[in-house]
Amino acid sequence: MVDEKTYNSGPSTYEDWLDLGLTIIPCLKGVSDVKAWSSPDFKITKEEWKQKYPNHEIALRLDDHVDFDVDNPLVKRFIKNYLKSSPNIFGRDSNPESHYVWKGKLTFKQFILPAELNDYCKIFPHGSTLCEIRTDAKHYTIVPGSMHSKAPEIVRWEKYSALTEYPGNLNNDLRKIALSTALCILYAAQGSRDAYCTAIAGALTKQTEWNEEEINEFIYNIAVAANDDEKDKRKSKGTTIKKSGRKFGLPKLAEIIGCSTKAISEIFNWVGTQQAVSEEIAQECIGDVIEYGHDRYTIKVTGKLEGVVINKEIIIDGPTLMNQKLFYDAVMSQASVWIPKMKVSDFETIMMNKFENRTKSKLYVDEANKDLVFKKYFKHYIKQENAYNQKINLLEYKRPFFNMTNKSLEFNLDAFEDFLAEKRIKIARVDLVMQVQRILKAEKNKGKVKIKENEYRSCVSWKINNYEIDLDDLIIDGEYKEIVTKERIDFEA
């Protein structure tokens, strides 16, 4: 490779570019006139160019260079804010200072506003296209020494000082310029500007690692470029966002601009990870968890219908709250709201935090508690069968027995299970035993009942001490005697 040299006006002929050891491509109206130009083996000599392509445009293949191509004039308002160095600039009369070139490698990226924001860009020559990071061997750019591909104008250097590397994080700085331009174009009308800037600060705080000073500067620069007459009030948005009670973010921006949250998220993806943006949208679309009843929770979800923000409330149970797929299905089926996906681990963390900070609804339904429902089943059972004050009825007919002396109630578990089955209430035997113990506080009781003089028979029952019975459910008849023995609980009883 020939050593780089400094030109007074920069390289401007095919000889100059080839002397720098760079790969150039002959083009007509911006289109390569040779095949396999992106092949690693592609080369062209001075003699070949002279013989075949004397009147062609010169395109520099960007193997090890970055060309920042400016299409929207507002981009230039932010270049001075964020570029730490710009030693190589070229353009043309109708679009000066439109290309910035450095040595290095980045990822190719076009910064184009989403289609639903096209109305904001009708006045610009390149429409919704703002700028482009053009780089790598699959791309080229028409350079000085050429007639522009789309207009009868010469592409010329406006500043040149050798093709050097950028003294900083070029990718981050160029992306800040692109996002600033987009937010300047979309800048809110008077009356909504404070909320607009607050929402920008909220989004950047949540999805980037920018510090307060960085966010403050970013928002202030946009306000200045947008000719906000209260720009000085926007200077500390990054500092105050944490103290603000209005935790605005991407959904609020979308509401102010009048577009979908998805469209705004595409723009903010320019400076943050897509995952971070999706998580922020998801979190802001999912409200707080409110406990409505036993294993029932209400959550407000936010979405859009025909461009209008809507808030709907869904009711879910615990398992749905814990399972991302079930939760998203419930949101769609009950509220018809789209929530961006997030990592399963992030979903679990977010929902766990919401659950741990849940509040109880003012309309909390105690009657929906499963324990109370089970007690209600048992009361219905006693009301239907009645309780007797003679234990012989428990022995002979499996009917409940109420001891009027110590206020205890005994019942036959099989008879209670039959009652539940008759009412089509399905409870597994092991669960029934556990609920009888845990909810009714009943204990297994084995004793004997006197049938006649000197004759006793065994009687197995479940006993609830200090049972409050409705007198209408009690049948009093005669007396009884019993002998009680204690025995280990049998869950298969």
Secondary structure in CASP SS format (residue, H / E / C, confidence):
PFRMAT SS
TARGET T0000
AUTHOR 0000-0000-0000
METHOD secondary structure of the structure
MODEL  1
M C 1.00
V C 1.00
D C 1.00
E C 1.00
K C 1.00
T C 1.00
Y C 1.00
N C 1.00
S C 1.00
G C 1.00
P C 1.00
S C 1.00
T C 1.00
Y H 1.00
E H 1.00
D H 1.00
W H 1.00
L H 1.00
D H 1.00
L C 1.00
G C 1.00
L C 1.00
T C 1.00
I E 1.00
I E 1.00
P E 1.00
C E 1.00
L E 1.00
K C 1.00
G C 1.00
V E 1.00
S E 1.00
D C 1.00
V C 1.00
K C 1.00
A C 1.00
W C 1.00
S C 1.00
S C 1.00
P C 1.00
D C 1.00
F C 1.00
K C 1.00
I C 1.00
T C 1.00
K H 1.00
E H 1.00
E H 1.00
W H 1.00
K H 1.00
Q H 1.00
K H 1.00
Y C 1.00
P C 1.00
N C 1.00
H C 1.00
E E 1.00
I E 1.00
A E 1.00
L E 1.00
R E 1.00
L E 1.00
D E 1.00
D E 1.00
H E 1.00
V E 1.00
D E 1.00
F E 1.00
D E 1.00
V E 1.00
D C 1.00
N C 1.00
P H 1.00
L H 1.00
V H 1.00
K H 1.00
R H 1.00
F H 1.00
I H 1.00
K H 1.00
N H 1.00
Y H 1.00
L C 1.00
K C 1.00
S C 1.00
S C 1.00
P C 1.00
N C 1.00
I E 1.00
F E 1.00
G E 1.00
R E 1.00
D C 1.00
S C 1.00
N E 1.00
P E 1.00
E E 1.00
S E 1.00
H E 1.00
Y E 1.00
V E 1.00
W E 1.00
K E 1.00
G C 1.00
K C 1.00
L C 1.00
T C 1.00
F C 1.00
K E 1.00
Q E 1.00
F E 1.00
I E 1.00
L C 1.00
P C 1.00
A H 1.00
E H 1.00
L H 1.00
N H 1.00
D H 1.00
Y H 1.00
C H 1.00
K C 1.00
I C 1.00
F C 1.00
P C 1.00
H C 1.00
G C 1.00
S C 1.00
T E 1.00
L E 1.00
C E 1.00
E E 1.00
I E 1.00
R E 1.00
T E 1.00
D E 1.00
A E 1.00
K E 1.00
H E 1.00
Y E 1.00
T E 1.00
I E 1.00
V C 1.00
P C 1.00
G C 1.00
S C 1.00
M E 1.00
H C 1.00
S C 1.00
K C 1.00
A C 1.00
P C 1.00
E C 1.00
I E 1.00
V C 1.00
R E 1.00
W E 1.00
E E 1.00
K E 1.00
Y C 1.00
S C 1.00
A C 1.00
L C 1.00
T C 1.00
E E 1.00
Y C 1.00
P C 1.00
G C 1.00
N C 1.00
L H 1.00
N H 1.00
N H 1.00
D H 1.00
L H 1.00
R H 1.00
K H 1.00
I H 1.00
A H 1.00
L H 1.00
S H 1.00
T H 1.00
A H 1.00
L H 1.00
C H 1.00
I H 1.00
L C 1.00
Y C 1.00
A C 1.00
A C 1.00
Q C 1.00
G C 1.00
S C 1.00
R H 1.00
D H 1.00
A H 1.00
Y H 1.00
C H 1.00
T H 1.00
A H 1.00
I H 1.00
A H 1.00
G H 1.00
A H 1.00
L H 1.00
T H 1.00
K H 1.00
Q H 1.00
T C 1.00
E C 1.00
W C 1.00
N C 1.00
E H 1.00
E H 1.00
E H 1.00
I H 1.00
N H 1.00
E H 1.00
F H 1.00
I H 1.00
Y H 1.00
N H 1.00
I H 1.00
A H 1.00
V H 1.00
A H 1.00
A C 1.00
N C 1.00
D C 1.00
D C 1.00
E C 1.00
K H 1.00
D H 1.00
K H 1.00
R H 1.00
K C 1.00
S C 1.00
K H 1.00
G H 1.00
T H 1.00
T H 1.00
I C 1.00
K C 1.00
K C 1.00
S C 1.00
G C 1.00
R C 1.00
K C 1.00
F C 1.00
G C 1.00
L H 1.00
P H 1.00
K H 1.00
L H 1.00
A H 1.00
E H 1.00
I H 1.00
I H 1.00
G C 1.00
C C 1.00
S C 1.00
T H 1.00
K H 1.00
A H 1.00
I H 1.00
S H 1.00
E H 1.00
I H 1.00
F H 1.00
N C 1.00
W C 1.00
V C 1.00
G C 1.00
T C 1.00
Q H 1.00
Q H 1.00
A H 1.00
V H 1.00
S H 1.00
E H 1.00
E H 1.00
I H 1.00
A H 1.00
Q H 1.00
E H 1.00
C H 1.00
I E 1.00
G E 1.00
D E 1.00
V E 1.00
I E 1.00
E E 1.00
Y E 1.00
G E 1.00
H C 1.00
D C 1.00
R E 1.00
Y E 1.00
T E 1.00
I E 1.00
K E 1.00
V E 1.00
T E 1.00
G E 1.00
K E 1.00
L E 1.00
E C 1.00
G C 1.00
V E 1.00
V E 1.00
I E 1.00
N E 1.00
K E 1.00
E E 1.00
I E 1.00
I E 1.00
I E 1.00
D C 1.00
G H 1.00
P H 1.00
T H 1.00
L H 1.00
M H 1.00
N C 1.00
Q H 1.00
K H 1.00
L H 1.00
F H 1.00
Y H 1.00
D H 1.00
A H 1.00
V H 1.00
M H 1.00
S H 1.00
Q H 1.00
A H 1.00
S C 1.00
V C 1.00
W C 1.00
I C 1.00
P C 1.00
K C 1.00
M C 1.00
K C 1.00
V H 1.00
S H 1.00
D H 1.00
F H 1.00
E H 1.00
T H 1.00
I H 1.00
M H 1.00
M H 1.00
N H 1.00
K H 1.00
F H 1.00
E H 1.00
N C 1.00
R C 1.00
T E 1.00
K E 1.00
S E 1.00
K E 1.00
L E 1.00
Y E 1.00
V E 1.00
D H 1.00
E H 1.00
A H 1.00
N C 1.00
K H 1.00
D H 1.00
L H 1.00
V H 1.00
F H 1.00
K H 1.00
K H 1.00
Y H 1.00
F H 1.00
K H 1.00
H H 1.00
Y H 1.00
I H 1.00
K H 1.00
Q H 1.00
E H 1.00
N C 1.00
A E 1.00
Y E 1.00
N C 1.00
Q C 1.00
K C 1.00
I H 1.00
N H 1.00
L H 1.00
L H 1.00
E H 1.00
Y H 1.00
K C 1.00
R C 1.00
P C 1.00
F E 1.00
F E 1.00
N E 1.00
M C 1.00
T C 1.00
N C 1.00
K C 1.00
S E 1.00
L E 1.00
E E 1.00
F E 1.00
N C 1.00
L H 1.00
D H 1.00
A H 1.00
F H 1.00
E H 1.00
D H 1.00
F H 1.00
L H 1.00
A H 1.00
E H 1.00
K C 1.00
R C 1.00
I C 1.00
K C 1.00
I C 1.00
A C 1.00
R H 1.00
V H 1.00
D H 1.00
L H 1.00
V H 1.00
M H 1.00
Q H 1.00
V H 1.00
Q H 1.00
R H 1.00
I C 1.00
L C 1.00
K C 1.00
A C 1.00
E E 1.00
K E 1.00
N E 1.00
K E 1.00
G E 1.00
K E 1.00
V E 1.00
K E 1.00
I E 1.00
K E 1.00
E C 1.00
N C 1.00
E E 1.00
Y E 1.00
R E 1.00
S E 1.00
C E 1.00
V E 1.00
S E 1.00
W E 1.00
K E 1.00
I E 1.00
N C 1.00
N C 1.00
Y C 1.00
E C 1.00
I C 1.00
D C 1.00
L H 1.00
D H 1.00
D H 1.00
L E 1.00
I E 1.00
I C 1.00
D C 1.00
G C 1.00
E C 1.00
Y C 1.00
K C 1.00
E E 1.00
I E 1.00
V E 1.00
T E 1.00
K C 1.00
E C 1.00
R C 1.00
I C 1.00
D C 1.00
F C 1.00
E C 1.00
A C 1.00
END
